[in-house]
């Protein structure tokens, strides 16, 4: 590995070591020879110590007398830290993290949509509609699309009128943002606006059953998009060339969540 030089050395060392740990190249329980790793990366012991403090704050490493600096068990990692999430999605375990997110969302968000339909205020509707408009305006800008998507789901949780549900954004949003970054930058992803619009319409109309069903439809589409991204990433033509593979045509238009076979039925 080339030596790190110039501006941003500290951040690069944090990234390199964090990616090694989350990716399994530095396994749980492994002891880090701080000076040796610093020599490998071409950085000073001071930079190494400061970088390890950052990683310790994320729960990835710890230091003890006589044992030295070591990688902590996964159960201690802050899995909701944005850097830790990014290191997952850049490595082999990213897809599983996104599957875990899908499971959590399937438990929380249909119920939140139902409650939002019962308790939303005009201010809540304004926030939801503003997020929808931003999503529609984002087009090919994956970062803007991810921001708008996160804003919509944050506003939906707030519209439940339940403070604890509203704070679920602290759990969902960091992983959701990374998931959206992956999906919205992929050419095969569905247009997210119609499925979000269906949820908004039901919440606006104060129809809790339809809001819950629409959210199931949105989440089913989210899983299909994740399947598309995961399948594309493992295709031989993609691995060999890095170029966009040919994909069969698909209908990305709005779908009726009540239609048979839509995958939107409540589970």
N, C-alpha and C positions, 0 to 999 in steps of 0.2 A: 504494500500500500504506500502511496506517495506521502511524503511529509506534508503536514498542514502548515501553511504559511499565511501571513497577512491577516486582514480583518476577518473576524468571525471564527477564529480558531476554537474558542471555548465552545461555541454552539455546535461546531462540526464534531468535536470530540464527544460531546453529550450525545449527538445523533449517532455516531459510529458505535459507541459502547452500548447505548440503548437498543439499537437495532440488533447488535450481536446477542444481547441478553434475551430480548423478546423472540428473536428468531431461533434461539436454541444453540447458537454457536458458543455462547458462554452459559452452560447449563446451571440449573439451580444447585446451590451449594458450592459452586466453583470458587476458588480463591483467586483474586486478581493480584498479580505481582505488579503493583502500581508503577514502580520505576521502569520495569521491563516493558510494560504496555506503553508508557510514555515514550520510551526510546523507539518502540515500534512505530508509533504515530508521529514521532518527531516533535514532541511538545515537552515543555518543562514539567517538573514535578508540581509546581504551583498550579499550572493549568489543569493537570490531572486531578489534583485535590479539589479544586473548585468545581470541576465537572462531576466528580463523584458525589459532591454535596448535592448537586441538582438531582442526580439519579437516586440518591438516598431519599430526597423529598418526594420522589415518585414511587417510593417503596421497592425499588429494584435492587438496591445494594445496602449493605450495612457494614460496620467495622467494629471489631472487638479486639481487646488486648489478647495477645498471644495467637489469635487466629488471623488477624489482618482484615482486609476488605474482601467480602464475599457476596455472591449473588443470593438474594433472598428467595424463599419459596414463592411460587406464583400466587399463593393465597394472600400474600402481603402486598402485591403490586396494586397500584392505583389504576385499575382498568379503565376508568373514566377520564384519565388524564389525556388531553388531546395528543400529546407526543406519543404516549404509549399506544393509543388507538392507531395513530399513523404507522408506528413500527409494526403493529399487527397487520394492517392492511397492505403494507409493503412486503410482508413476508408470507409464510405458509399458513399462518393461523388466522389471517384476516377474514376468510370466508366464514369460518366457524363463529367468529365474533359477530358478523353480520346476521348469521342464522340465529344466534342468541338474542340479538336485538329484535328480530322478527317475532320470536316467541314472546318477548316481553311486550312488544307493541300489540300483539293479538290479544293479550290479557287486559291491557290498560286502555287502549284507544277506542275500541268500540263502546265500552262503558262510558268513557269520557264524552264521546260524541252524543250518546243518548242523554247524558246529564246536561250537556251544553244546550241541547235543544229545549230543555225544560227551564234553564236558568239564565240563558244568555241575555245580555242587555244590548241596547243600541250601540254602545261603545264597543262591546265585544264584536258585534257584526261589522262595525267600521274597521276594526283591526284585522278581522278575517278577510274582508273584501280587499283591504289594502295589500295584504300578503298575496292574495290571488292575482291582483293586478301586477304586482312586482314579478310574480312567477310567469305571468303571461308575457311580460316585457323582457324577461331574461333571455329567451330564445337560446342561442348557442353558448351563452356565457354560463359555464357550469358553476362557477363560484357564486354568481348572482342567483342562479336557480337554487342552489343549496341554501343560501341565506334566506330566500323567500320561502322555501319549503319549511325551514326551521321556524320562521316567524309564524307561519300558518299553524303549525302544530303547537307552538307555544301559546298562541292566542286561543286555540281550541281548549287547551287545558285550563287556561285562565277563565274561559267562559263557563266552566262547570260551577263556578261560585264556591269551590272547595279549595281552601288554601293549600292543603296537603297535596291534592291532585295537581294544583297549579305548579307546585314545586317539583313535580315529577320531571319537569324539563331539565333539571339538574342531572337526572339519571339518563334520560333518553337523548338529549340534544347533542352531547359530544359525539356519540357513536352515529347518530342520525346524520350529522353534518358530514362525517367522513363517508358514510354510505351514499349520501346524495352526491358528494364530490365524485365518487367512483361511477355512479349510475348516470348522472346527468352529462358526464363527459363521454359516454358511450353511445355510439350512433344507433344502436338497436333499441334504446330505451323508449318507453311510451311517453307521450306527451302527458305530463303530470296534471295539467290544468283541469281536464274534464272530470277526473276522479275526485279531485279536491273541490271542484265546483259542486259536485253532487252532494258532498258532505255539507258544504256551506248552505246550499239550497234547503236541505232538510233541517238544519239548525235554524235558519232564518224562519222557516215555516213552522217551527216548534213541533216537529214531527219526530219524536224520539226513536220510534221503531225504524223509520226510514233513515234517520241519521246513523243508527247503529249498523244497519245493512249496508249503507253507502261506505262506511268506514271499513267494513269487512271487504268490500269490493276494492277499495283503495289499497288495503294491505295485501290482498291477493295479487294485485297488479305489481306491488312493490316486490313481492317474492318472485314473480315471473321475471321482472327486470334483473333481480340479483342472479337468478338462474342463467339469464342470457349473458350477463357479464362474466360469471364464473365459467360458463361453458366456453365462451370466446377465449378467455385467458388460457384455457388448457388445450385448445385446438392445435394440432400439429403444425398447420400452416402459420398460425400466429406465433408459436414458439420458434419456428424456424426462421421466419422472415421479419417478424415485428410489424408487418403491414396488416391493414384491416382485411379480414377474411370476408369472402362473399357470404351474405346471410340471406336466407329465404325471405321473400316478401311477407310482411305481416300487416295486419290491420291495426293501426295505432289510434283509431278514432274512438270516440266515447262509446262506452259499453253500458248497457242497462244492467245494474247490479242484480235485478230480479230475473234476468234471463237464464234459462236452464243452461247448466254447464259453464256459467260465468266464473265459478269459483268464489262467488261472493256470499254464499249462504252462511249464516252464522254457524259457528262450530260449537 
